Amino acid sequence: MPSKEREDYKALTRARETFVRHRTRIGCQIKALLFQHGMIPLDHDKPVSDKWIRSLQAELMSDNLRFVVDEFCEM
């Protein structure tokens, strides 16, 4: 039977993996949305980062699109 420390470590590792998958999924959703609206090319290969997201928020876009991008960024 695993010790309490070992179980705590496994819980922490699983939580981190979940957060990383969630962040990756949201990044893909942001890129798909921007591609759909013609703001990035299909072969856009920049990684999603805080700096890139801040530059997105400075782009000219409709209020509705800005709202969606901002909500994704908050997640």
N, CA, C and O atoms as a Tripos MOL2 file, in Angstrom:
@<TRIPOS>MOLECULE
protein
  300   299    75     0     0
PROTEIN
NO_CHARGES

@<TRIPOS>ATOM
      1 N           0.8440   -1.1730    0.0000 N.3       1 MET1
      2 CA          0.0000    0.0000    0.0000 C.3       1 MET1
      3 C           0.8960    1.2460    0.0000 C.2       1 MET1
      4 O           1.8190    1.3470    0.8090 O.2       1 MET1
      5 N           0.6230    2.1990   -0.9120 N.am      2 PRO2
      6 CA          1.4530    3.4080   -0.9850 C.3       2 PRO2
      7 C           1.3000    4.2800    0.2630 C.2       2 PRO2
      8 O           0.2390    4.3240    0.8850 O.2       2 PRO2
      9 N           2.3700    4.9600    0.6050 N.am      3 SER3
     10 CA          2.3410    5.8590    1.7660 C.3       3 SER3
     11 C           1.5140    7.1030    1.4370 C.2       3 SER3
     12 O           1.1980    7.3720    0.2780 O.2       3 SER3
     13 N           1.1740    7.8490    2.4800 N.am      4 LYS4
     14 CA          0.4110    9.0860    2.2940 C.3       4 LYS4
     15 C           1.2010   10.0670    1.4460 C.2       4 LYS4
     16 O           0.6330   10.7360    0.5830 O.2       4 LYS4
     17 N           2.5100   10.1630    1.6800 N.am      5 GLU5
     18 CA          3.3570   11.0680    0.8960 C.3       5 GLU5
     19 C           3.3280   10.6970   -0.5870 C.2       5 GLU5
     20 O           3.2380   11.5650   -1.4560 O.2       5 GLU5
     21 N           3.4040    9.4010   -0.8570 N.am      6 ARG6
     22 CA          3.3960    8.9250   -2.2430 C.3       6 ARG6
     23 C           2.0570    9.2400   -2.9190 C.2       6 ARG6
     24 O           2.0240    9.6580   -4.0760 O.2       6 ARG6
     25 N           0.9710    9.0400   -2.1990 N.am      7 GLU7
     26 CA         -0.3610    9.3560   -2.7350 C.3       7 GLU7
     27 C          -0.4990   10.8570   -3.0000 C.2       7 GLU7
     28 O          -1.0790   11.2620   -4.0080 O.2       7 GLU7
     29 N           0.0380   11.6830   -2.0870 N.am      8 ASP8
     30 CA          0.0030   13.1380   -2.2790 C.3       8 ASP8
     31 C           0.7890   13.5390   -3.5240 C.2       8 ASP8
     32 O           0.3500   14.3930   -4.2940 O.2       8 ASP8
     33 N           1.9410   12.9260   -3.7140 N.am      9 TYR9
     34 CA          2.7730   13.2150   -4.8810 C.3       9 TYR9
     35 C           2.0450   12.8270   -6.1720 C.2       9 TYR9
     36 O           2.0710   13.5740   -7.1500 O.2       9 TYR9
     37 N           1.3990   11.6650   -6.1700 N.am     10 LYS10
     38 CA          0.6580   11.2200   -7.3540 C.3      10 LYS10
     39 C          -0.4960   12.1730   -7.6580 C.2      10 LYS10
     40 O          -0.7690   12.4650   -8.8220 O.2      10 LYS10
     41 N          -1.1730   12.6560   -6.6190 N.am     11 ALA11
     42 CA         -2.2760   13.6050   -6.8160 C.3      11 ALA11
     43 C          -1.7540   14.9080   -7.4230 C.2      11 ALA11
     44 O          -2.3830   15.4790   -8.3130 O.2      11 ALA11
     45 N          -0.6080   15.3710   -6.9390 N.am     12 LEU12
     46 CA         -0.0070   16.5890   -7.4610 C.3      12 LEU12
     47 C           0.3910   16.4160   -8.9290 C.2      12 LEU12
     48 O           0.1530   17.3050   -9.7470 O.2      12 LEU12
     49 N           0.9890   15.2890   -9.2570 N.am     13 THR13
     50 CA          1.4030   15.0020  -10.6240 C.3      13 THR13
     51 C           0.1980   14.9390  -11.5540 C.2      13 THR13
     52 O           0.2340   15.4910  -12.6540 O.2      13 THR13
     53 N          -0.8550   14.2760  -11.1260 N.am     14 ARG14
     54 CA         -2.0710   14.1880  -11.9510 C.3      14 ARG14
     55 C          -2.6900   15.5600  -12.1620 C.2      14 ARG14
     56 O          -3.1470   15.8730  -13.2620 O.2      14 ARG14
     57 N          -2.7090   16.3740  -11.1290 N.am     15 ALA15
     58 CA         -3.2810   17.7180  -11.2520 C.3      15 ALA15
     59 C          -2.4730   18.5550  -12.2420 C.2      15 ALA15
     60 O          -3.0490   19.2710  -13.0620 O.2      15 ALA15
     61 N          -1.1540   18.4710  -12.1700 N.am     16 ARG16
     62 CA         -0.3110   19.2230  -13.0890 C.3      16 ARG16
     63 C          -0.5560   18.7810  -14.5290 C.2      16 ARG16
     64 O          -0.6720   19.6190  -15.4230 O.2      16 ARG16
     65 N          -0.6370   17.4730  -14.7580 N.am     17 GLU17
     66 CA         -0.9050   16.9610  -16.1030 C.3      17 GLU17
     67 C          -2.2490   17.4640  -16.6230 C.2      17 GLU17
     68 O          -2.3780   17.8010  -17.8000 O.2      17 GLU17
     69 N          -3.2370   17.5130  -15.7530 N.am     18 THR18
     70 CA         -4.5540   18.0270  -16.1430 C.3      18 THR18
     71 C          -4.4630   19.4980  -16.5280 C.2      18 THR18
     72 O          -5.0430   19.9100  -17.5330 O.2      18 THR18
     73 N          -3.7360   20.3010  -15.7350 N.am     19 PHE19
     74 CA         -3.5950   21.7270  -16.0310 C.3      19 PHE19
     75 C          -2.8730   21.9520  -17.3560 C.2      19 PHE19
     76 O          -3.2580   22.8230  -18.1360 O.2      19 PHE19
     77 N          -1.8400   21.1770  -17.6050 N.am     20 VAL20
     78 CA         -1.0800   21.3170  -18.8530 C.3      20 VAL20
     79 C          -1.9560   20.9520  -20.0480 C.2      20 VAL20
     80 O          -1.9390   21.6520  -21.0600 O.2      20 VAL20
     81 N          -2.7170   19.8700  -19.9430 N.am     21 ARG21
     82 CA         -3.6200   19.4790  -21.0460 C.3      21 ARG21
     83 C          -4.6730   20.5540  -21.2800 C.2      21 ARG21
     84 O          -4.9990   20.8670  -22.4250 O.2      21 ARG21
     85 N          -5.1990   21.1120  -20.2120 N.am     22 HIS22
     86 CA         -6.2200   22.1610  -20.3030 C.3      22 HIS22
     87 C          -5.6390   23.4000  -20.9960 C.2      22 HIS22
     88 O          -6.2830   23.9790  -21.8710 O.2      22 HIS22
     89 N          -4.4350   23.8030  -20.6100 N.am     23 ARG23
     90 CA         -3.7870   24.9690  -21.2140 C.3      23 ARG23
     91 C          -3.5170   24.7350  -22.6960 C.2      23 ARG23
     92 O          -3.7160   25.6330  -23.5150 O.2      23 ARG23
     93 N          -3.0690   23.5420  -23.0400 N.am     24 THR24
     94 CA         -2.8090   23.2020  -24.4410 C.3      24 THR24
     95 C          -4.0940   23.2440  -25.2580 C.2      24 THR24
     96 O          -4.1130   23.7740  -26.3700 O.2      24 THR24
     97 N          -5.1630   22.6880  -24.7090 N.am     25 ARG25
     98 CA         -6.4500   22.6750  -25.4100 C.3      25 ARG25
     99 C          -6.9570   24.0930  -25.6480 C.2      25 ARG25
    100 O          -7.4530   24.3980  -26.7330 O.2      25 ARG25
    101 N          -6.8400   24.9490  -24.6570 N.am     26 ILE26
    102 CA         -7.2970   26.3280  -24.8070 C.3      26 ILE26
    103 C          -6.4420   27.0580  -25.8400 C.2      26 ILE26
    104 O          -6.9670   27.8410  -26.6320 O.2      26 ILE26
    105 N          -5.1450   26.8140  -25.8390 N.am     27 GLY27
    106 CA         -4.2650   27.4110  -26.8430 C.3      27 GLY27
    107 C          -4.6790   27.0060  -28.2450 C.2      27 GLY27
    108 O          -4.6920   27.8370  -29.1530 O.2      27 GLY27
    109 N          -5.0150   25.7450  -28.4270 N.am     28 CYS28
    110 CA         -5.4780   25.2620  -29.7350 C.3      28 CYS28
    111 C          -6.8090   25.9090  -30.1160 C.2      28 CYS28
    112 O          -7.0360   26.2280  -31.2830 O.2      28 CYS28
    113 N          -7.6770   26.1000  -29.1390 N.am     29 GLN29
    114 CA         -8.9630   26.7400  -29.4100 C.3      29 GLN29
    115 C          -8.7710   28.2030  -29.8210 C.2      29 GLN29
    116 O          -9.4560   28.6880  -30.7210 O.2      29 GLN29
    117 N          -7.8510   28.8970  -29.1720 N.am     30 ILE30
    118 CA         -7.5610   30.2880  -29.5370 C.3      30 ILE30
    119 C          -7.0290   30.3460  -30.9650 C.2      30 ILE30
    120 O          -7.4790   31.1670  -31.7650 O.2      30 ILE30
    121 N          -6.0740   29.4780  -31.2830 N.am     31 LYS31
    122 CA         -5.5070   29.4650  -32.6360 C.3      31 LYS31
    123 C          -6.5640   29.1240  -33.6770 C.2      31 LYS31
    124 O          -6.5900   29.7350  -34.7450 O.2      31 LYS31
    125 N          -7.4330   28.1650  -33.3920 N.am     32 ALA32
    126 CA         -8.4910   27.7930  -34.3380 C.3      32 ALA32
    127 C          -9.4390   28.9650  -34.5760 C.2      32 ALA32
    128 O          -9.8440   29.2200  -35.7100 O.2      32 ALA32
    129 N          -9.7840   29.6630  -33.5250 N.am     33 LEU33
    130 CA        -10.6670   30.8210  -33.6410 C.3      33 LEU33
    131 C         -10.0180   31.9160  -34.4850 C.2      33 LEU33
    132 O         -10.6620   32.4960  -35.3590 O.2      33 LEU33
    133 N          -8.7450   32.1940  -34.2220 N.am     34 LEU34
    134 CA         -8.0490   33.2360  -34.9770 C.3      34 LEU34
    135 C          -7.8740   32.8420  -36.4410 C.2      34 LEU34
    136 O          -7.9700   33.6930  -37.3240 O.2      34 LEU34
    137 N          -7.6190   31.5700  -36.7050 N.am     35 PHE35
    138 CA         -7.5230   31.1060  -38.0850 C.3      35 PHE35
    139 C          -8.8690   31.2510  -38.7780 C.2      35 PHE35
    140 O          -8.9370   31.6980  -39.9230 O.2      35 PHE35
    141 N          -9.9310   30.8790  -38.0930 N.am     36 GLN36
    142 CA        -11.2790   30.9610  -38.6500 C.3      36 GLN36
    143 C         -11.6170   32.3960  -39.0580 C.2      36 GLN36
    144 O         -12.3500   32.6080  -40.0240 O.2      36 GLN36
    145 N         -11.0900   33.3740  -38.3320 N.am     37 HIS37
    146 CA        -11.3690   34.7820  -38.6210 C.3      37 HIS37
    147 C         -10.2640   35.4320  -39.4640 C.2      37 HIS37
    148 O         -10.2430   36.6500  -39.6360 O.2      37 HIS37
    149 N          -9.3610   34.6200  -39.9800 N.am     38 GLY38
    150 CA         -8.3370   35.1200  -40.8910 C.3      38 GLY38
    151 C          -7.2410   35.9470  -40.2450 C.2      38 GLY38
    152 O          -6.5790   36.7350  -40.9190 O.2      38 GLY38
    153 N          -7.0450   35.7780  -38.9550 N.am     39 MET39
    154 CA         -6.0480   36.5780  -38.2440 C.3      39 MET39
    155 C          -4.6800   35.9070  -38.1820 C.2      39 MET39
    156 O          -3.6730   36.5770  -37.9540 O.2      39 MET39
    157 N          -4.6350   34.5930  -38.3820 N.am     40 ILE40
    158 CA         -3.3590   33.8760  -38.4400 C.3      40 ILE40
    159 C          -3.4370   32.8640  -39.5800 C.2      40 ILE40
    160 O          -4.5290   32.4170  -39.9300 O.2      40 ILE40
    161 N          -2.2940   32.4960  -40.1660 N.am     41 PRO41
    162 CA         -2.3110   31.4880  -41.2380 C.3      41 PRO41
    163 C          -2.4880   30.0820  -40.6600 C.2      41 PRO41
    164 O          -2.3100   29.8520  -39.4640 O.2      41 PRO41
    165 N          -2.8370   29.1670  -41.5360 N.am     42 LEU42
    166 CA         -3.0500   27.7790  -41.1180 C.3      42 LEU42
    167 C          -1.7920   27.1720  -40.5130 C.2      42 LEU42
    168 O          -1.8740   26.3880  -39.5680 O.2      42 LEU42
    169 N          -0.6350   27.5260  -41.0480 N.am     43 ASP43
    170 CA          0.6180   26.9360  -40.5680 C.3      43 ASP43
    171 C           1.2900   27.7750  -39.4810 C.2      43 ASP43
    172 O           2.5090   27.7220  -39.3200 O.2      43 ASP43
    173 N           0.5090   28.5350  -38.7470 N.am     44 HIS44
    174 CA          1.0360   29.3680  -37.6570 C.3      44 HIS44
    175 C           1.7120   28.4640  -36.6390 C.2      44 HIS44
    176 O           1.0900   27.5440  -36.1070 O.2      44 HIS44
    177 N           2.9910   28.7260  -36.3670 N.am     45 ASP45
    178 CA          3.7220   27.8180  -35.4860 C.3      45 ASP45
    179 C           4.2580   28.4750  -34.2210 C.2      45 ASP45
    180 O           5.0250   27.8560  -33.4840 O.2      45 ASP45
    181 N           3.8680   29.7140  -33.9600 N.am     46 LYS46
    182 CA          4.2880   30.3490  -32.7130 C.3      46 LYS46
    183 C           3.5920   29.6530  -31.5470 C.2      46 LYS46
    184 O           2.4000   29.3550  -31.6220 O.2      46 LYS46
    185 N           4.3210   29.3980  -30.4870 N.am     47 PRO47
    186 CA          3.6680   28.7980  -29.3190 C.3      47 PRO47
    187 C           2.7860   29.8320  -28.6100 C.2      47 PRO47
    188 O           3.0480   31.0340  -28.6640 O.2      47 PRO47
    189 N           1.7780   29.3560  -27.9700 N.am     48 VAL48
    190 CA          0.9000   30.2310  -27.1940 C.3      48 VAL48
    191 C           1.6430   30.6020  -25.9160 C.2      48 VAL48
    192 O           2.0340   29.7360  -25.1340 O.2      48 VAL48
    193 N           1.8280   31.8930  -25.7210 N.am     49 SER49
    194 CA          2.5430   32.3820  -24.5390 C.3      49 SER49
    195 C           1.8560   33.6440  -24.0430 C.2      49 SER49
    196 O           0.9920   34.1970  -24.7240 O.2      49 SER49
    197 N           2.2370   34.0930  -22.8650 N.am     50 ASP50
    198 CA          1.6680   35.3290  -22.3270 C.3      50 ASP50
    199 C           1.9610   36.5070  -23.2490 C.2      50 ASP50
    200 O           1.0870   37.3400  -23.4880 O.2      50 ASP50
    201 N           3.1780   36.5800  -23.7650 N.am     51 LYS51
    202 CA          3.5640   37.6720  -24.6570 C.3      51 LYS51
    203 C           2.7130   37.6610  -25.9260 C.2      51 LYS51
    204 O           2.2430   38.7130  -26.3610 O.2      51 LYS51
    205 N           2.5100   36.4930  -26.5210 N.am     52 TRP52
    206 CA          1.7120   36.3800  -27.7380 C.3      52 TRP52
    207 C           0.2600   36.7440  -27.4570 C.2      52 TRP52
    208 O          -0.3810   37.4140  -28.2660 O.2      52 TRP52
    209 N          -0.2520   36.3110  -26.3310 N.am     53 ILE53
    210 CA         -1.6440   36.6310  -25.9690 C.3      53 ILE53
    211 C          -1.8100   38.1280  -25.7580 C.2      53 ILE53
    212 O          -2.8090   38.7040  -26.1900 O.2      53 ILE53
    213 N          -0.8480   38.7690  -25.1020 N.am     54 ARG54
    214 CA         -0.9250   40.2280  -24.9170 C.3      54 ARG54
    215 C          -0.9060   40.9410  -26.2630 C.2      54 ARG54
    216 O          -1.6180   41.9270  -26.4500 O.2      54 ARG54
    217 N          -0.0930   40.4500  -27.2090 N.am     55 SER55
    218 CA         -0.0600   41.0730  -28.5330 C.3      55 SER55
    219 C          -1.3930   40.8680  -29.2520 C.2      55 SER55
    220 O          -1.8160   41.7290  -30.0240 O.2      55 SER55
    221 N          -2.0540   39.7450  -29.0080 N.am     56 LEU56
    222 CA         -3.3760   39.5100  -29.5950 C.3      56 LEU56
    223 C          -4.3850   40.5190  -29.0870 C.2      56 LEU56
    224 O          -5.2070   41.0290  -29.8480 O.2      56 LEU56
    225 N          -4.3180   40.7980  -27.8170 N.am     57 GLN57
    226 CA         -5.2830   41.6940  -27.2150 C.3      57 GLN57
    227 C          -5.1170   43.1220  -27.7260 C.2      57 GLN57
    228 O          -6.0200   43.9410  -27.5580 O.2      57 GLN57
    229 N          -3.9730   43.4360  -28.3520 N.am     58 ALA58
    230 CA         -3.7470   44.7570  -28.9400 C.3      58 ALA58
    231 C          -4.2300   44.8230  -30.3910 C.2      58 ALA58
    232 O          -4.3020   45.9080  -30.9680 O.2      58 ALA58
    233 N          -4.5640   43.6640  -30.9870 N.am     59 GLU59
    234 CA         -5.0230   43.6040  -32.3770 C.3      59 GLU59
    235 C          -6.4190   44.2040  -32.5090 C.2      59 GLU59
    236 O          -7.2170   44.2090  -31.5720 O.2      59 GLU59
    237 N          -6.6760   44.7110  -33.7190 N.am     60 LEU60
    238 CA         -8.0220   45.1920  -34.0200 C.3      60 LEU60
    239 C          -8.9120   43.9980  -34.3290 C.2      60 LEU60
    240 O          -8.6040   43.2000  -35.2150 O.2      60 LEU60
    241 N         -10.0090   43.8780  -33.6030 N.am     61 MET61
    242 CA        -10.9660   42.8010  -33.8370 C.3      61 MET61
    243 C         -12.3280   43.2540  -33.3490 C.2      61 MET61
    244 O         -12.4400   44.2200  -32.5940 O.2      61 MET61
    245 N         -13.3520   42.5580  -33.7810 N.am     62 SER62
    246 CA        -14.7050   42.9180  -33.3670 C.3      62 SER62
    247 C         -14.8480   42.7340  -31.8500 C.2      62 SER62
    248 O         -14.0880   42.0030  -31.2140 O.2      62 SER62
    249 N         -15.8300   43.4120  -31.3120 N.am     63 ASP63
    250 CA        -16.0610   43.3140  -29.8650 C.3      63 ASP63
    251 C         -16.3790   41.8830  -29.4390 C.2      63 ASP63
    252 O         -15.9140   41.4190  -28.3980 O.2      63 ASP63
    253 N         -17.1700   41.1910  -30.2480 N.am     64 ASN64
    254 CA        -17.5360   39.8100  -29.9100 C.3      64 ASN64
    255 C         -16.3230   38.8980  -29.9380 C.2      64 ASN64
    256 O         -16.1460   38.0780  -29.0380 O.2      64 ASN64
    257 N         -15.4830   39.0300  -30.9620 N.am     65 LEU65
    258 CA        -14.2810   38.2060  -31.0540 C.3      65 LEU65
    259 C         -13.3280   38.5320  -29.9090 C.2      65 LEU65
    260 O         -12.7350   37.6340  -29.3120 O.2      65 LEU65
    261 N         -13.1850   39.8180  -29.6080 N.am     66 ARG66
    262 CA        -12.3270   40.2160  -28.4870 C.3      66 ARG66
    263 C         -12.8210   39.5970  -27.1860 C.2      66 ARG66
    264 O         -12.0220   39.1340  -26.3720 O.2      66 ARG66
    265 N         -14.1380   39.5890  -26.9910 N.am     67 PHE67
    266 CA        -14.7110   38.9990  -25.7780 C.3      67 PHE67
    267 C         -14.3340   37.5220  -25.6700 C.2      67 PHE67
    268 O         -13.9080   37.0610  -24.6110 O.2      67 PHE67
    269 N         -14.4940   36.7760  -26.7800 N.am     68 VAL68
    270 CA        -14.1900   35.3440  -26.7700 C.3      68 VAL68
    271 C         -12.7040   35.1140  -26.4940 C.2      68 VAL68
    272 O         -12.3490   34.2700  -25.6720 O.2      68 VAL68
    273 N         -11.8340   35.8650  -27.1790 N.am     69 VAL69
    274 CA        -10.3850   35.7120  -26.9620 C.3      69 VAL69
    275 C         -10.0340   36.0540  -25.5190 C.2      69 VAL69
    276 O          -9.2560   35.3440  -24.8820 O.2      69 VAL69
    277 N         -10.5990   37.1280  -25.0070 N.am     70 ASP70
    278 CA        -10.3260   37.5080  -23.6110 C.3      70 ASP70
    279 C         -10.7750   36.4220  -22.6360 C.2      70 ASP70
    280 O         -10.0740   36.1290  -21.6680 O.2      70 ASP70
    281 N         -11.9400   35.8250  -22.8880 N.am     71 GLU71
    282 CA        -12.4200   34.7650  -22.0000 C.3      71 GLU71
    283 C         -11.5170   33.5390  -22.0640 C.2      71 GLU71
    284 O         -11.2280   32.9290  -21.0350 O.2      71 GLU71
    285 N         -11.0630   33.1690  -23.2770 N.am     72 PHE72
    286 CA        -10.1230   32.0620  -23.3880 C.3      72 PHE72
    287 C          -8.8370   32.3820  -22.6270 C.2      72 PHE72
    288 O          -8.2770   31.5230  -21.9450 O.2      72 PHE72
    289 N          -8.3790   33.6220  -22.7520 N.am     73 CYS73
    290 CA         -7.1360   34.0090  -22.0720 C.3      73 CYS73
    291 C          -7.2850   33.9610  -20.5560 C.2      73 CYS73
    292 O          -6.3410   33.6180  -19.8430 O.2      73 CYS73
    293 N          -8.4560   34.3010  -20.0740 N.am     74 GLU74
    294 CA         -8.6960   34.2300  -18.6320 C.3      74 GLU74
    295 C          -8.6410   32.7930  -18.1260 C.2      74 GLU74
    296 O          -8.2130   32.5280  -17.0030 O.2      74 GLU74
    297 N          -9.0850   31.8680  -18.9820 N.am     75 MET75
    298 CA         -9.0510   30.4590  -18.5760 C.3      75 MET75
    299 C          -7.6240   29.9810  -18.4670 C.2      75 MET75
    300 O          -7.3850   28.8200  -18.1370 O.2      75 MET75
@<TRIPOS>BOND
     1     1     2 1
     2     2     3 1
     3     3     4 2
     4     3     5 am
     5     5     6 1
     6     6     7 1
     7     7     8 2
     8     7     9 am
     9     9    10 1
    10    10    11 1
    11    11    12 2
    12    11    13 am
    13    13    14 1
    14    14    15 1
    15    15    16 2
    16    15    17 am
    17    17    18 1
    18    18    19 1
    19    19    20 2
    20    19    21 am
    21    21    22 1
    22    22    23 1
    23    23    24 2
    24    23    25 am
    25    25    26 1
    26    26    27 1
    27    27    28 2
    28    27    29 am
    29    29    30 1
    30    30    31 1
    31    31    32 2
    32    31    33 am
    33    33    34 1
    34    34    35 1
    35    35    36 2
    36    35    37 am
    37    37    38 1
    38    38    39 1
    39    39    40 2
    40    39    41 am
    41    41    42 1
    42    42    43 1
    43    43    44 2
    44    43    45 am
    45    45    46 1
    46    46    47 1
    47    47    48 2
    48    47    49 am
    49    49    50 1
    50    50    51 1
    51    51    52 2
    52    51    53 am
    53    53    54 1
    54    54    55 1
    55    55    56 2
    56    55    57 am
    57    57    58 1
    58    58    59 1
    59    59    60 2
    60    59    61 am
    61    61    62 1
    62    62    63 1
    63    63    64 2
    64    63    65 am
    65    65    66 1
    66    66    67 1
    67    67    68 2
    68    67    69 am
    69    69    70 1
    70    70    71 1
    71    71    72 2
    72    71    73 am
    73    73    74 1
    74    74    75 1
    75    75    76 2
    76    75    77 am
    77    77    78 1
    78    78    79 1
    79    79    80 2
    80    79    81 am
    81    81    82 1
    82    82    83 1
    83    83    84 2
    84    83    85 am
    85    85    86 1
    86    86    87 1
    87    87    88 2
    88    87    89 am
    89    89    90 1
    90    90    91 1
    91    91    92 2
    92    91    93 am
    93    93    94 1
    94    94    95 1
    95    95    96 2
    96    95    97 am
    97    97    98 1
    98    98    99 1
    99    99   100 2
   100    99   101 am
   101   101   102 1
   102   102   103 1
   103   103   104 2
   104   103   105 am
   105   105   106 1
   106   106   107 1
   107   107   108 2
   108   107   109 am
   109   109   110 1
   110   110   111 1
   111   111   112 2
   112   111   113 am
   113   113   114 1
   114   114   115 1
   115   115   116 2
   116   115   117 am
   117   117   118 1
   118   118   119 1
   119   119   120 2
   120   119   121 am
   121   121   122 1
   122   122   123 1
   123   123   124 2
   124   123   125 am
   125   125   126 1
   126   126   127 1
   127   127   128 2
   128   127   129 am
   129   129   130 1
   130   130   131 1
   131   131   132 2
   132   131   133 am
   133   133   134 1
   134   134   135 1
   135   135   136 2
   136   135   137 am
   137   137   138 1
   138   138   139 1
   139   139   140 2
   140   139   141 am
   141   141   142 1
   142   142   143 1
   143   143   144 2
   144   143   145 am
   145   145   146 1
   146   146   147 1
   147   147   148 2
   148   147   149 am
   149   149   150 1
   150   150   151 1
   151   151   152 2
   152   151   153 am
   153   153   154 1
   154   154   155 1
   155   155   156 2
   156   155   157 am
   157   157   158 1
   158   158   159 1
   159   159   160 2
   160   159   161 am
   161   161   162 1
   162   162   163 1
   163   163   164 2
   164   163   165 am
   165   165   166 1
   166   166   167 1
   167   167   168 2
   168   167   169 am
   169   169   170 1
   170   170   171 1
   171   171   172 2
   172   171   173 am
   173   173   174 1
   174   174   175 1
   175   175   176 2
   176   175   177 am
   177   177   178 1
   178   178   179 1
   179   179   180 2
   180   179   181 am
   181   181   182 1
   182   182   183 1
   183   183   184 2
   184   183   185 am
   185   185   186 1
   186   186   187 1
   187   187   188 2
   188   187   189 am
   189   189   190 1
   190   190   191 1
   191   191   192 2
   192   191   193 am
   193   193   194 1
   194   194   195 1
   195   195   196 2
   196   195   197 am
   197   197   198 1
   198   198   199 1
   199   199   200 2
   200   199   201 am
   201   201   202 1
   202   202   203 1
   203   203   204 2
   204   203   205 am
   205   205   206 1
   206   206   207 1
   207   207   208 2
   208   207   209 am
   209   209   210 1
   210   210   211 1
   211   211   212 2
   212   211   213 am
   213   213   214 1
   214   214   215 1
   215   215   216 2
   216   215   217 am
   217   217   218 1
   218   218   219 1
   219   219   220 2
   220   219   221 am
   221   221   222 1
   222   222   223 1
   223   223   224 2
   224   223   225 am
   225   225   226 1
   226   226   227 1
   227   227   228 2
   228   227   229 am
   229   229   230 1
   230   230   231 1
   231   231   232 2
   232   231   233 am
   233   233   234 1
   234   234   235 1
   235   235   236 2
   236   235   237 am
   237   237   238 1
   238   238   239 1
   239   239   240 2
   240   239   241 am
   241   241   242 1
   242   242   243 1
   243   243   244 2
   244   243   245 am
   245   245   246 1
   246   246   247 1
   247   247   248 2
   248   247   249 am
   249   249   250 1
   250   250   251 1
   251   251   252 2
   252   251   253 am
   253   253   254 1
   254   254   255 1
   255   255   256 2
   256   255   257 am
   257   257   258 1
   258   258   259 1
   259   259   260 2
   260   259   261 am
   261   261   262 1
   262   262   263 1
   263   263   264 2
   264   263   265 am
   265   265   266 1
   266   266   267 1
   267   267   268 2
   268   267   269 am
   269   269   270 1
   270   270   271 1
   271   271   272 2
   272   271   273 am
   273   273   274 1
   274   274   275 1
   275   275   276 2
   276   275   277 am
   277   277   278 1
   278   278   279 1
   279   279   280 2
   280   279   281 am
   281   281   282 1
   282   282   283 1
   283   283   284 2
   284   283   285 am
   285   285   286 1
   286   286   287 1
   287   287   288 2
   288   287   289 am
   289   289   290 1
   290   290   291 1
   291   291   292 2
   292   291   293 am
   293   293   294 1
   294   294   295 1
   295   295   296 2
   296   295   297 am
   297   297   298 1
   298   298   299 1
   299   299   300 2
@<TRIPOS>SUBSTRUCTURE
     1 MET1         2 RESIDUE 1 A MET
     2 PRO2         6 RESIDUE 1 A PRO
     3 SER3        10 RESIDUE 1 A SER
     4 LYS4        14 RESIDUE 1 A LYS
     5 GLU5        18 RESIDUE 1 A GLU
     6 ARG6        22 RESIDUE 1 A ARG
     7 GLU7        26 RESIDUE 1 A GLU
     8 ASP8        30 RESIDUE 1 A ASP
     9 TYR9        34 RESIDUE 1 A TYR
    10 LYS10       38 RESIDUE 1 A LYS
    11 ALA11       42 RESIDUE 1 A ALA
    12 LEU12       46 RESIDUE 1 A LEU
    13 THR13       50 RESIDUE 1 A THR
    14 ARG14       54 RESIDUE 1 A ARG
    15 ALA15       58 RESIDUE 1 A ALA
    16 ARG16       62 RESIDUE 1 A ARG
    17 GLU17       66 RESIDUE 1 A GLU
    18 THR18       70 RESIDUE 1 A THR
    19 PHE19       74 RESIDUE 1 A PHE
    20 VAL20       78 RESIDUE 1 A VAL
    21 ARG21       82 RESIDUE 1 A ARG
    22 HIS22       86 RESIDUE 1 A HIS
    23 ARG23       90 RESIDUE 1 A ARG
    24 THR24       94 RESIDUE 1 A THR
    25 ARG25       98 RESIDUE 1 A ARG
    26 ILE26      102 RESIDUE 1 A ILE
    27 GLY27      106 RESIDUE 1 A GLY
    28 CYS28      110 RESIDUE 1 A CYS
    29 GLN29      114 RESIDUE 1 A GLN
    30 ILE30      118 RESIDUE 1 A ILE
    31 LYS31      122 RESIDUE 1 A LYS
    32 ALA32      126 RESIDUE 1 A ALA
    33 LEU33      130 RESIDUE 1 A LEU
    34 LEU34      134 RESIDUE 1 A LEU
    35 PHE35      138 RESIDUE 1 A PHE
    36 GLN36      142 RESIDUE 1 A GLN
    37 HIS37      146 RESIDUE 1 A HIS
    38 GLY38      150 RESIDUE 1 A GLY
    39 MET39      154 RESIDUE 1 A MET
    40 ILE40      158 RESIDUE 1 A ILE
    41 PRO41      162 RESIDUE 1 A PRO
    42 LEU42      166 RESIDUE 1 A LEU
    43 ASP43      170 RESIDUE 1 A ASP
    44 HIS44      174 RESIDUE 1 A HIS
    45 ASP45      178 RESIDUE 1 A ASP
    46 LYS46      182 RESIDUE 1 A LYS
    47 PRO47      186 RESIDUE 1 A PRO
    48 VAL48      190 RESIDUE 1 A VAL
    49 SER49      194 RESIDUE 1 A SER
    50 ASP50      198 RESIDUE 1 A ASP
    51 LYS51      202 RESIDUE 1 A LYS
    52 TRP52      206 RESIDUE 1 A TRP
    53 ILE53      210 RESIDUE 1 A ILE
    54 ARG54      214 RESIDUE 1 A ARG
    55 SER55      218 RESIDUE 1 A SER
    56 LEU56      222 RESIDUE 1 A LEU
    57 GLN57      226 RESIDUE 1 A GLN
    58 ALA58      230 RESIDUE 1 A ALA
    59 GLU59      234 RESIDUE 1 A GLU
    60 LEU60      238 RESIDUE 1 A LEU
    61 MET61      242 RESIDUE 1 A MET
    62 SER62      246 RESIDUE 1 A SER
    63 ASP63      250 RESIDUE 1 A ASP
    64 ASN64      254 RESIDUE 1 A ASN
    65 LEU65      258 RESIDUE 1 A LEU
    66 ARG66      262 RESIDUE 1 A ARG
    67 PHE67      266 RESIDUE 1 A PHE
    68 VAL68      270 RESIDUE 1 A VAL
    69 VAL69      274 RESIDUE 1 A VAL
    70 ASP70      278 RESIDUE 1 A ASP
    71 GLU71      282 RESIDUE 1 A GLU
    72 PHE72      286 RESIDUE 1 A PHE
    73 CYS73      290 RESIDUE 1 A CYS
    74 GLU74      294 RESIDUE 1 A GLU
    75 MET75      298 RESIDUE 1 A MET
